[in-house]
Amino acid sequence: MSTSLSLEQIADKHSSEKKLIDAIRNLGPVKEPADFWIKISNDNSYSKFHRRHCIFQLFYRHIQPGMSLSSLATIFNKPHCLHENDIYVIEDLGGHIPVSISAGDTILVINVLPENDTDYFQVYFKVSGEMSAKDFYQLLNGQLVNPLVKQSKIIEMGFNPVVIDSIGKK
């Protein structure tokens, strides 16, 4: 399947879960703009399953370690799909955390369109410096924040469950 056919299948609101996952797996190198994923992610007429996978692919394909949080915020452009109460900072250790932990850095977790207390798609960020979940949320939504938050860099990212590999990363 070509990239353009895969993108057409992903953009189809009526794609079955199997067709959506197959289309994502067949994408290959990043050629589409981040806005492709943003539009679907912010559109409530798509299924929650569809939107969750598109949010994961947005992070996986367009957000990279070394990127500043202000660059991430520019890409997201005030997302409707992420809510303040779905973002938190890991302060207590427990369970599986798919990023490393180090003093002086912050581990942010985004619960992606949560259904209930046990059903989570999560994106984890290890970012340089210390910040609150509120700081991160305000930055994503174009509000004024401390310049140090804007300059903070993404050190590492992880996903739970594991993201569908769409670009052949190992």
NORHUZI-V847233 format. One record per pair of residues at least 12 apart in sequence whose ideal C-beta (glycine too) atoms are under 10 Angstrom apart, sorted by the first residue. I is the first residue (numbers start at 1). J is the second residue. D is the distance in whole Angstrom. If there is no record, write none. Layout:
i = (I & I)
j = (J & J)
d = (D & D)
This chain:
i = (1 & 1 & 1 & 1 & 1 & 1 & 2 & 2 & 2 & 3 & 3 & 3 & 3 & 3 & 3 & 3 & 3 & 4 & 4 & 5 & 5 & 6 & 6 & 6 & 6 & 6 & 6 & 6 & 6 & 6 & 6 & 6 & 7 & 7 & 7 & 7 & 7 & 7 & 8 & 9 & 9 & 9 & 9 & 10 & 10 & 10 & 10 & 10 & 10 & 10 & 10 & 10 & 10 & 10 & 10 & 10 & 10 & 11 & 11 & 11 & 11 & 11 & 11 & 11 & 11 & 12 & 12 & 13 & 13 & 13 & 13 & 13 & 13 & 14 & 14 & 14 & 15 & 15 & 15 & 17 & 17 & 17 & 17 & 20 & 20 & 20 & 20 & 20 & 20 & 20 & 21 & 21 & 21 & 22 & 23 & 23 & 23 & 24 & 24 & 24 & 24 & 24 & 24 & 24 & 24 & 24 & 24 & 25 & 25 & 25 & 25 & 26 & 27 & 27 & 27 & 27 & 27 & 27 & 27 & 28 & 28 & 28 & 29 & 29 & 29 & 29 & 30 & 30 & 30 & 30 & 30 & 30 & 31 & 32 & 32 & 32 & 33 & 33 & 34 & 34 & 34 & 34 & 34 & 34 & 34 & 34 & 34 & 34 & 35 & 35 & 35 & 35 & 36 & 36 & 36 & 36 & 36 & 37 & 37 & 37 & 37 & 37 & 37 & 37 & 37 & 37 & 37 & 37 & 37 & 37 & 38 & 38 & 38 & 38 & 38 & 38 & 38 & 38 & 38 & 38 & 38 & 39 & 40 & 40 & 40 & 40 & 40 & 40 & 41 & 41 & 41 & 41 & 41 & 41 & 41 & 41 & 41 & 41 & 41 & 41 & 41 & 42 & 42 & 42 & 42 & 42 & 42 & 42 & 42 & 42 & 43 & 43 & 44 & 44 & 48 & 48 & 48 & 48 & 48 & 48 & 49 & 49 & 51 & 51 & 51 & 51 & 52 & 52 & 52 & 52 & 52 & 52 & 52 & 52 & 53 & 53 & 53 & 53 & 53 & 54 & 54 & 55 & 55 & 55 & 55 & 55 & 55 & 55 & 55 & 55 & 56 & 56 & 56 & 56 & 56 & 56 & 56 & 56 & 56 & 56 & 57 & 57 & 57 & 57 & 58 & 58 & 58 & 58 & 58 & 59 & 59 & 59 & 59 & 59 & 59 & 59 & 59 & 59 & 59 & 59 & 59 & 60 & 60 & 60 & 60 & 60 & 60 & 60 & 60 & 60 & 61 & 61 & 61 & 61 & 62 & 62 & 63 & 63 & 63 & 63 & 63 & 63 & 64 & 64 & 65 & 65 & 65 & 65 & 65 & 65 & 65 & 65 & 66 & 66 & 66 & 67 & 67 & 67 & 68 & 68 & 68 & 68 & 68 & 68 & 68 & 68 & 69 & 69 & 69 & 69 & 69 & 69 & 69 & 69 & 69 & 69 & 69 & 69 & 69 & 69 & 69 & 69 & 69 & 69 & 70 & 70 & 70 & 70 & 70 & 70 & 70 & 71 & 71 & 71 & 72 & 72 & 72 & 72 & 72 & 72 & 72 & 72 & 72 & 73 & 73 & 73 & 73 & 73 & 73 & 73 & 73 & 73 & 73 & 74 & 74 & 75 & 76 & 76 & 76 & 76 & 77 & 77 & 77 & 78 & 78 & 78 & 78 & 79 & 79 & 80 & 81 & 81 & 81 & 82 & 82 & 82 & 82 & 82 & 82 & 82 & 82 & 82 & 83 & 83 & 83 & 83 & 83 & 84 & 84 & 84 & 84 & 84 & 84 & 84 & 85 & 85 & 85 & 85 & 86 & 86 & 86 & 86 & 86 & 86 & 86 & 86 & 86 & 86 & 87 & 87 & 87 & 87 & 87 & 87 & 87 & 87 & 87 & 87 & 87 & 87 & 87 & 88 & 88 & 88 & 88 & 88 & 88 & 88 & 88 & 88 & 88 & 89 & 89 & 89 & 89 & 89 & 89 & 89 & 89 & 89 & 89 & 89 & 89 & 90 & 90 & 90 & 90 & 90 & 90 & 91 & 91 & 93 & 95 & 96 & 96 & 96 & 97 & 97 & 97 & 97 & 97 & 97 & 98 & 98 & 98 & 98 & 98 & 98 & 98 & 98 & 98 & 98 & 98 & 99 & 99 & 99 & 99 & 99 & 99 & 99 & 99 & 99 & 100 & 100 & 100 & 100 & 101 & 101 & 102 & 102 & 102 & 102 & 103 & 104 & 104 & 104 & 105 & 105 & 105 & 105 & 105 & 105 & 105 & 105 & 105 & 105 & 105 & 106 & 106 & 106 & 106 & 106 & 106 & 106 & 106 & 106 & 106 & 106 & 106 & 106 & 106 & 107 & 107 & 107 & 107 & 107 & 107 & 107 & 108 & 108 & 108 & 108 & 108 & 108 & 108 & 108 & 108 & 108 & 108 & 108 & 108 & 108 & 109 & 109 & 109 & 109 & 109 & 109 & 109 & 110 & 110 & 110 & 110 & 110 & 110 & 110 & 110 & 111 & 111 & 112 & 112 & 120 & 120 & 121 & 121 & 121 & 121 & 122 & 122 & 122 & 122 & 123 & 123 & 123 & 123 & 123 & 124 & 124 & 124 & 124 & 124 & 125 & 125 & 125 & 125 & 125 & 125 & 126 & 126 & 126 & 126 & 126 & 126 & 127 & 127 & 127 & 127 & 127 & 127 & 127 & 128 & 128 & 128 & 128 & 128 & 128 & 129 & 129 & 129 & 129 & 129 & 129 & 129 & 130 & 130 & 130 & 131 & 131 & 131 & 131 & 131 & 132 & 132 & 132 & 135 & 135 & 135 & 135 & 136 & 136 & 139)
j = (22 & 23 & 25 & 26 & 27 & 28 & 26 & 27 & 28 & 23 & 26 & 27 & 28 & 29 & 30 & 31 & 32 & 31 & 32 & 23 & 26 & 19 & 20 & 22 & 23 & 24 & 25 & 26 & 27 & 28 & 32 & 166 & 23 & 24 & 27 & 31 & 32 & 36 & 23 & 22 & 23 & 24 & 26 & 23 & 24 & 26 & 27 & 32 & 36 & 37 & 40 & 46 & 50 & 53 & 54 & 57 & 166 & 23 & 32 & 36 & 39 & 40 & 46 & 50 & 54 & 46 & 50 & 40 & 43 & 45 & 46 & 47 & 50 & 46 & 47 & 50 & 46 & 47 & 50 & 47 & 49 & 50 & 53 & 46 & 47 & 49 & 50 & 53 & 54 & 164 & 49 & 53 & 164 & 164 & 53 & 164 & 166 & 53 & 54 & 56 & 57 & 60 & 61 & 163 & 164 & 165 & 166 & 164 & 165 & 166 & 168 & 166 & 57 & 61 & 164 & 165 & 166 & 167 & 168 & 166 & 167 & 168 & 61 & 166 & 167 & 168 & 57 & 60 & 61 & 62 & 166 & 167 & 61 & 57 & 61 & 62 & 62 & 75 & 57 & 58 & 59 & 61 & 62 & 63 & 74 & 75 & 76 & 77 & 58 & 62 & 75 & 77 & 54 & 57 & 58 & 61 & 62 & 51 & 53 & 54 & 55 & 56 & 57 & 58 & 59 & 60 & 61 & 62 & 75 & 76 & 54 & 55 & 58 & 62 & 75 & 76 & 77 & 78 & 79 & 80 & 81 & 54 & 53 & 54 & 55 & 57 & 58 & 81 & 53 & 54 & 55 & 56 & 57 & 58 & 76 & 79 & 80 & 81 & 82 & 112 & 113 & 54 & 55 & 76 & 77 & 78 & 79 & 80 & 81 & 82 & 80 & 81 & 80 & 81 & 112 & 113 & 114 & 115 & 119 & 121 & 113 & 121 & 81 & 112 & 113 & 121 & 81 & 112 & 113 & 114 & 115 & 120 & 121 & 161 & 112 & 121 & 163 & 164 & 166 & 81 & 112 & 76 & 79 & 81 & 82 & 110 & 112 & 113 & 121 & 123 & 112 & 121 & 122 & 123 & 159 & 161 & 162 & 163 & 164 & 166 & 163 & 164 & 166 & 167 & 75 & 76 & 79 & 81 & 123 & 72 & 75 & 76 & 110 & 112 & 123 & 124 & 125 & 154 & 157 & 159 & 163 & 123 & 157 & 159 & 163 & 164 & 165 & 166 & 167 & 169 & 163 & 166 & 167 & 169 & 75 & 76 & 75 & 76 & 123 & 125 & 154 & 157 & 154 & 157 & 125 & 126 & 127 & 153 & 154 & 155 & 156 & 157 & 153 & 154 & 155 & 153 & 154 & 157 & 127 & 128 & 149 & 150 & 151 & 152 & 153 & 154 & 108 & 125 & 127 & 128 & 129 & 131 & 135 & 136 & 139 & 140 & 145 & 148 & 149 & 150 & 151 & 152 & 153 & 154 & 139 & 145 & 147 & 149 & 150 & 151 & 152 & 150 & 153 & 154 & 125 & 127 & 136 & 139 & 140 & 150 & 152 & 153 & 154 & 136 & 138 & 139 & 140 & 141 & 142 & 143 & 145 & 149 & 150 & 140 & 142 & 140 & 139 & 140 & 141 & 142 & 140 & 141 & 142 & 140 & 141 & 142 & 143 & 140 & 141 & 141 & 110 & 112 & 113 & 110 & 111 & 112 & 113 & 123 & 136 & 137 & 140 & 141 & 110 & 111 & 113 & 114 & 137 & 133 & 134 & 136 & 137 & 138 & 140 & 141 & 111 & 114 & 133 & 137 & 109 & 110 & 111 & 112 & 113 & 114 & 120 & 122 & 133 & 137 & 108 & 109 & 110 & 111 & 123 & 125 & 132 & 133 & 134 & 135 & 136 & 137 & 140 & 107 & 108 & 109 & 110 & 111 & 132 & 133 & 134 & 136 & 137 & 106 & 107 & 108 & 109 & 127 & 130 & 131 & 132 & 133 & 134 & 135 & 136 & 106 & 107 & 108 & 109 & 124 & 126 & 106 & 107 & 107 & 160 & 124 & 158 & 160 & 109 & 122 & 124 & 126 & 158 & 160 & 122 & 123 & 124 & 126 & 156 & 157 & 158 & 159 & 160 & 161 & 162 & 124 & 125 & 126 & 127 & 155 & 156 & 157 & 158 & 159 & 126 & 155 & 156 & 158 & 126 & 156 & 126 & 128 & 155 & 156 & 130 & 128 & 129 & 130 & 125 & 126 & 127 & 128 & 129 & 130 & 131 & 152 & 153 & 155 & 156 & 125 & 126 & 127 & 128 & 129 & 130 & 131 & 132 & 133 & 135 & 136 & 149 & 152 & 155 & 124 & 125 & 126 & 127 & 155 & 156 & 158 & 123 & 124 & 125 & 126 & 127 & 131 & 132 & 133 & 135 & 136 & 137 & 152 & 154 & 157 & 122 & 123 & 124 & 125 & 133 & 158 & 160 & 122 & 123 & 124 & 125 & 133 & 136 & 137 & 140 & 123 & 160 & 159 & 160 & 160 & 161 & 159 & 160 & 161 & 163 & 158 & 159 & 160 & 161 & 157 & 158 & 159 & 160 & 163 & 156 & 157 & 158 & 159 & 160 & 152 & 154 & 155 & 156 & 157 & 158 & 153 & 154 & 155 & 156 & 157 & 158 & 149 & 152 & 153 & 154 & 155 & 156 & 157 & 148 & 151 & 152 & 153 & 154 & 155 & 146 & 148 & 149 & 151 & 152 & 153 & 155 & 148 & 149 & 152 & 145 & 146 & 148 & 149 & 152 & 145 & 146 & 149 & 148 & 149 & 150 & 152 & 149 & 152 & 152)
d = (8 & 7 & 9 & 4 & 9 & 10 & 8 & 10 & 9 & 10 & 8 & 6 & 6 & 8 & 10 & 6 & 8 & 9 & 9 & 8 & 8 & 10 & 10 & 8 & 4 & 7 & 9 & 5 & 5 & 8 & 9 & 9 & 8 & 10 & 8 & 9 & 6 & 7 & 8 & 8 & 4 & 9 & 9 & 5 & 7 & 10 & 8 & 9 & 8 & 9 & 7 & 10 & 8 & 8 & 7 & 8 & 10 & 9 & 10 & 8 & 8 & 7 & 9 & 10 & 9 & 10 & 9 & 9 & 8 & 6 & 5 & 8 & 7 & 10 & 9 & 10 & 9 & 9 & 7 & 8 & 6 & 8 & 9 & 10 & 9 & 8 & 6 & 6 & 9 & 9 & 10 & 7 & 6 & 10 & 10 & 10 & 9 & 6 & 9 & 9 & 6 & 9 & 10 & 9 & 5 & 9 & 5 & 6 & 7 & 6 & 10 & 8 & 8 & 8 & 9 & 10 & 4 & 7 & 9 & 8 & 7 & 7 & 9 & 9 & 6 & 8 & 10 & 9 & 5 & 7 & 9 & 6 & 10 & 9 & 8 & 9 & 8 & 10 & 10 & 6 & 10 & 8 & 4 & 8 & 9 & 5 & 8 & 9 & 9 & 10 & 9 & 8 & 8 & 9 & 9 & 9 & 9 & 10 & 9 & 5 & 7 & 9 & 6 & 4 & 9 & 9 & 7 & 7 & 9 & 10 & 8 & 9 & 7 & 9 & 8 & 7 & 7 & 10 & 7 & 9 & 8 & 9 & 9 & 4 & 9 & 9 & 9 & 9 & 9 & 5 & 5 & 10 & 9 & 6 & 9 & 7 & 8 & 4 & 9 & 9 & 9 & 9 & 10 & 10 & 9 & 9 & 6 & 4 & 5 & 9 & 9 & 9 & 8 & 9 & 9 & 5 & 9 & 7 & 10 & 9 & 9 & 9 & 6 & 8 & 6 & 10 & 9 & 5 & 5 & 10 & 10 & 10 & 5 & 10 & 9 & 8 & 9 & 7 & 10 & 9 & 10 & 10 & 9 & 6 & 8 & 8 & 5 & 7 & 8 & 8 & 7 & 7 & 10 & 7 & 6 & 9 & 9 & 5 & 7 & 9 & 7 & 7 & 6 & 9 & 8 & 8 & 9 & 9 & 9 & 9 & 10 & 10 & 9 & 9 & 5 & 10 & 9 & 10 & 7 & 7 & 8 & 9 & 8 & 7 & 5 & 8 & 8 & 7 & 8 & 8 & 9 & 6 & 6 & 10 & 6 & 10 & 7 & 9 & 9 & 9 & 7 & 7 & 7 & 8 & 9 & 9 & 10 & 8 & 5 & 6 & 6 & 7 & 6 & 7 & 8 & 7 & 5 & 10 & 9 & 9 & 10 & 7 & 6 & 7 & 6 & 8 & 9 & 9 & 6 & 9 & 9 & 8 & 9 & 7 & 6 & 9 & 9 & 10 & 6 & 6 & 8 & 5 & 8 & 7 & 7 & 9 & 9 & 8 & 4 & 7 & 9 & 9 & 9 & 9 & 9 & 9 & 9 & 8 & 8 & 10 & 10 & 10 & 7 & 9 & 9 & 5 & 5 & 8 & 7 & 10 & 9 & 10 & 8 & 10 & 9 & 10 & 9 & 5 & 9 & 10 & 9 & 10 & 8 & 7 & 5 & 5 & 9 & 6 & 8 & 10 & 10 & 8 & 7 & 6 & 9 & 8 & 9 & 10 & 10 & 8 & 6 & 9 & 10 & 9 & 9 & 9 & 8 & 8 & 7 & 9 & 5 & 9 & 9 & 9 & 9 & 9 & 9 & 9 & 9 & 6 & 4 & 7 & 8 & 6 & 10 & 9 & 9 & 9 & 6 & 7 & 5 & 8 & 10 & 10 & 10 & 5 & 8 & 10 & 6 & 5 & 8 & 9 & 7 & 6 & 9 & 8 & 9 & 5 & 10 & 10 & 10 & 6 & 7 & 6 & 8 & 10 & 9 & 8 & 6 & 5 & 9 & 9 & 8 & 8 & 4 & 8 & 6 & 8 & 9 & 10 & 9 & 10 & 9 & 10 & 9 & 7 & 9 & 10 & 7 & 9 & 7 & 9 & 9 & 10 & 5 & 10 & 9 & 8 & 3 & 7 & 6 & 10 & 8 & 5 & 7 & 4 & 10 & 8 & 4 & 7 & 5 & 10 & 7 & 8 & 6 & 9 & 8 & 10 & 8 & 10 & 8 & 10 & 10 & 8 & 7 & 7 & 10 & 6 & 6 & 6 & 7 & 8 & 10 & 9 & 10 & 6 & 9 & 8 & 7 & 5 & 8 & 7 & 5 & 5 & 8 & 9 & 9 & 8 & 10 & 8 & 10 & 6 & 7 & 6 & 8 & 10 & 9 & 9 & 8 & 7 & 4 & 8 & 6 & 8 & 9 & 7 & 10 & 6 & 10 & 10 & 9 & 10 & 6 & 7 & 5 & 8 & 8 & 9 & 9 & 7 & 5 & 8 & 8 & 9 & 9 & 9 & 9 & 9 & 10 & 9 & 10 & 7 & 9 & 8 & 7 & 7 & 9 & 8 & 7 & 4 & 9 & 7 & 8 & 6 & 8 & 9 & 8 & 7 & 4 & 7 & 7 & 10 & 6 & 8 & 7 & 6 & 8 & 10 & 8 & 4 & 4 & 8 & 8 & 9 & 5 & 7 & 6 & 6 & 9 & 10 & 9 & 8 & 5 & 5 & 8 & 6 & 10 & 6 & 8 & 8 & 5 & 8 & 10 & 9 & 9 & 9 & 8 & 8 & 8 & 5 & 6 & 10 & 10 & 9 & 9 & 5 & 10 & 9 & 7 & 9 & 9)
